[in-house]
Amino acid sequence: MPILTLKFKNQAIKEYRLEYGSNMTVGRRSTNDIVIENLAVSGLHAKIDSMDGGFLLTDLQSKNGTFVNEKLVTSHWLKEGETIMIGKHTVVFSYAENELRPQEADGGMDETMVMDTNTYRDMVAKSSPGKAAPKPKTPSGAPPKPPAAPRSGDIGVLTYLAGGAGDIELTNKLTKLGKNKANDIVISGLMVGQTAAAISNRPNGYHIGYVGGMAKPKVNGEAVKESVLLKEFDVIEIGSTKFQFMYQN
């Protein structure tokens, strides 16, 4: 299994084992697999998914971005020895000795870097000359949450992370998921209900709700008890099937 080595100022803090067929989240919240307690790190900052024999790093719209070898990325297929920069910490990705490694892609998805750090900093400087304005606060003192509503014309999409392949556009007002073949999305599994969950398309976004069965749907690892408003990059689990929710215009 590959190893993730968390470092601060080149000092190793902890090692994590990446298992094939699983995923790991990185962020400041204690619910993450890799917790980095630093204010420069978002609550849910980035995630690493085991997919197609490789490991895909995805930035979860973090405030300060995710970097690989000093280049800003939105998503990136990790390779041996690469250094992920999150806030003031680094995470080194490496394979165990004599471990079989996936064949590196020729372009395509492997070429996912957005811009180098100098360009990024120049753009930030141009858009925010001088001292950055403080973030507005709610009466309680906490920063306000960003608006959850999608932009006009956006369509929700489910991308398979496990249990299937491809993308599913959520164009119906109500999308049913479950074991019954009459559902819009059929999910197999002993504990999966005939209709396990439903995703409704409402004016303020897409909501997922539990319908029936022993296997309750989960969003980012938490069981859905009431209707949950989906945010971009949320991970939905029903039985052994996993999706990532995103918007596309």
C-alpha positions in Angstrom: 0.0 0.0 0.0 1.2 3.5 -0.7 2.3 5.7 2.2 1.4 9.3 2.9 4.0 11.1 5.1 2.7 14.2 6.8 5.5 16.8 7.4 5.9 20.2 8.9 9.1 22.1 8.2 10.6 18.9 6.7 10.0 17.1 10.0 7.9 13.9 9.6 4.8 14.0 11.9 2.9 10.8 11.0 2.6 8.2 8.3 -0.7 7.0 6.8 -1.3 3.9 4.7 -3.5 4.3 1.6 -5.6 1.2 0.9 -6.7 0.3 -2.6 -10.4 0.7 -3.1 -10.7 3.3 -0.4 -10.4 7.1 0.0 -8.9 9.5 2.5 -9.8 13.1 3.3 -7.5 15.9 4.5 -8.5 18.9 6.4 -8.8 20.8 9.7 -11.9 19.0 11.0 -11.4 16.1 13.3 -13.6 13.9 11.1 -10.9 13.8 8.4 -8.6 10.9 7.9 -5.6 13.2 8.0 -6.2 16.1 10.4 -4.0 19.2 10.0 -4.7 21.7 12.7 -3.7 24.9 11.0 -5.9 27.9 10.2 -4.5 28.0 6.6 -6.2 24.6 6.1 -9.9 24.3 5.2 -12.2 22.2 7.3 -12.5 19.7 4.4 -9.6 20.6 2.2 -8.8 17.8 -0.2 -9.3 14.1 -0.7 -7.5 11.2 -2.3 -9.4 8.4 -4.1 -8.3 5.0 -5.1 -9.5 4.7 -8.7 -8.5 2.5 -11.7 -5.4 1.2 -9.9 -4.1 4.7 -9.2 -4.7 7.5 -6.7 -6.5 10.7 -7.6 -6.0 13.9 -5.5 -8.9 16.4 -5.6 -9.0 19.8 -4.1 -12.4 20.3 -2.4 -12.7 24.0 -3.3 -10.4 24.9 -0.4 -9.8 28.5 0.6 -6.0 28.5 0.0 -5.7 25.7 -2.7 -3.9 22.5 -2.9 -0.4 22.3 -4.6 1.6 19.4 -6.0 5.3 20.1 -6.4 4.5 23.8 -6.0 1.9 23.8 -8.7 -1.7 24.6 -8.0 -4.0 21.7 -8.9 -7.7 21.0 -9.0 -7.2 17.2 -9.5 -4.1 15.2 -10.1 -3.0 11.6 -10.4 -0.3 11.1 -7.8 3.1 9.6 -8.7 5.9 8.3 -6.6 7.7 10.9 -4.5 5.4 13.8 -5.3 4.9 16.4 -2.5 1.4 17.7 -1.7 1.3 21.2 -0.1 -1.7 22.0 2.1 -1.3 25.2 4.1 2.1 25.1 5.8 2.2 21.3 5.8 3.4 18.9 3.2 2.3 15.3 2.5 4.7 13.1 0.6 3.2 10.3 -1.6 5.3 7.2 -2.0 4.9 3.5 -2.7 6.3 0.8 -0.5 9.4 -1.0 -1.7 8.8 -3.5 -4.5 5.2 -2.5 -4.7 3.5 -2.7 -8.1 2.8 0.8 -9.4 0.2 1.8 -11.9 1.4 2.7 -15.4 1.6 6.5 -15.7 -0.9 8.1 -18.0 0.2 9.7 -21.3 -1.3 13.2 -20.9 -5.1 13.0 -20.5 -6.1 13.1 -16.9 -2.5 13.2 -15.7 -2.1 16.7 -17.1 -4.4 18.4 -14.6 -2.3 21.2 -13.2 -4.0 24.6 -13.5 -1.2 27.2 -13.1 2.1 27.7 -11.3 2.3 29.5 -8.0 3.8 32.6 -9.5 0.9 33.1 -11.9 -1.5 32.3 -9.1 0.0 34.9 -6.8 0.1 37.5 -9.6 -3.6 37.0 -10.2 -4.4 37.2 -6.5 -2.4 40.4 -6.2 -4.2 42.0 -9.2 -7.6 41.1 -8.0 -6.9 42.2 -4.4 -4.4 45.0 -4.4 -3.1 46.0 -1.0 -4.2 44.4 2.2 -6.9 41.7 1.8 -10.2 42.8 3.1 -11.4 40.8 6.2 -14.1 38.2 5.7 -17.5 39.3 6.8 -18.8 37.7 9.9 -22.2 36.7 11.2 -23.4 38.2 14.5 -22.0 35.1 16.3 -18.6 36.0 15.0 -18.3 33.0 12.7 -17.6 33.5 9.0 -20.8 33.1 7.0 -21.3 30.0 4.9 -21.1 30.4 1.1 -24.4 30.2 -0.8 -25.4 26.7 -1.5 -27.6 27.4 -4.5 -26.2 26.4 -7.9 -25.7 28.9 -10.6 -28.4 29.3 -13.3 -28.2 26.4 -15.8 -26.1 24.1 -13.6 -27.0 20.4 -13.6 -26.1 18.1 -10.8 -24.0 15.1 -11.8 -23.1 11.9 -9.9 -19.7 10.4 -10.8 -19.1 6.8 -9.8 -16.1 6.3 -7.4 -17.0 2.7 -6.7 -19.6 0.2 -7.8 -19.9 1.5 -11.3 -18.4 3.7 -14.0 -19.2 7.0 -15.7 -21.4 10.0 -14.9 -25.1 10.3 -14.3 -26.9 13.7 -14.9 -29.6 14.5 -12.4 -32.1 16.0 -14.9 -35.2 14.7 -13.2 -37.1 16.5 -10.5 -36.7 13.3 -8.4 -34.1 10.6 -8.9 -34.6 7.3 -7.1 -31.8 5.0 -6.0 -32.1 1.4 -4.9 -32.2 -2.3 -5.6 -35.5 -2.3 -7.5 -35.0 -2.2 -11.3 -37.7 0.5 -11.5 -35.4 3.0 -9.9 -33.5 5.6 -11.9 -30.2 4.3 -10.5 -30.1 0.6 -9.6 -27.7 -0.3 -6.7 -27.2 -3.9 -5.7 -26.5 -5.1 -2.2 -28.0 -7.3 0.5 -28.7 -4.4 2.8 -29.8 -1.9 0.2 -33.5 -1.1 0.1 -35.8 -1.5 -2.8 -35.7 2.3 -2.9 -32.9 3.3 -0.6 -32.7 7.1 -1.3 -34.0 9.8 -3.4 -32.4 13.0 -4.8 -34.8 15.9 -5.4 -33.9 18.9 -7.6 -35.2 22.0 -5.8 -34.7 25.7 -6.5 -31.8 26.0 -4.0 -30.0 22.8 -5.1 -30.1 19.1 -4.9 -31.3 17.3 -1.7 -30.8 13.6 -0.8 -33.1 11.8 1.6 -33.3 8.3 3.1 -36.2 6.2 1.9 -35.8 2.7 3.2 -33.6 -0.3 3.7 -30.9 -1.3 6.2 -28.2 0.5 4.3 -28.8 4.2 5.0 -27.2 6.6 2.5 -24.1 8.5 3.8 -22.8 11.9 2.8 -19.1 12.4 3.5 -19.2 9.4 5.9 -22.3 10.6 7.9 -25.6 8.7 7.7 -28.5 10.7 6.2 -31.3 10.9 8.8 -33.0 14.0 7.3 -32.9 15.6 3.9 -29.4 16.9 3.2 -28.5 19.7 0.8 -25.7 18.4 -1.4 -22.6 20.5 -1.9 -20.2 20.2 -4.8 -17.6 17.3 -4.3 -19.8 15.6 -1.6 -19.3 11.9 -1.5 -22.5 9.8 -1.4 -22.4 6.1 -0.2 -25.2 3.6 -0.5 -24.0 0.1 0.3 -20.7 -0.5 -1.5 -21.5 2.0 -4.2 -19.9 5.5 -4.0 -20.6 8.6 -6.0 -19.2 12.1 -6.0 -21.6 15.0 -6.6 -20.7 17.9 -8.8 -22.2 20.6 -10.9 -21.8 21.0 -14.6 -23.1 23.9 -16.7 
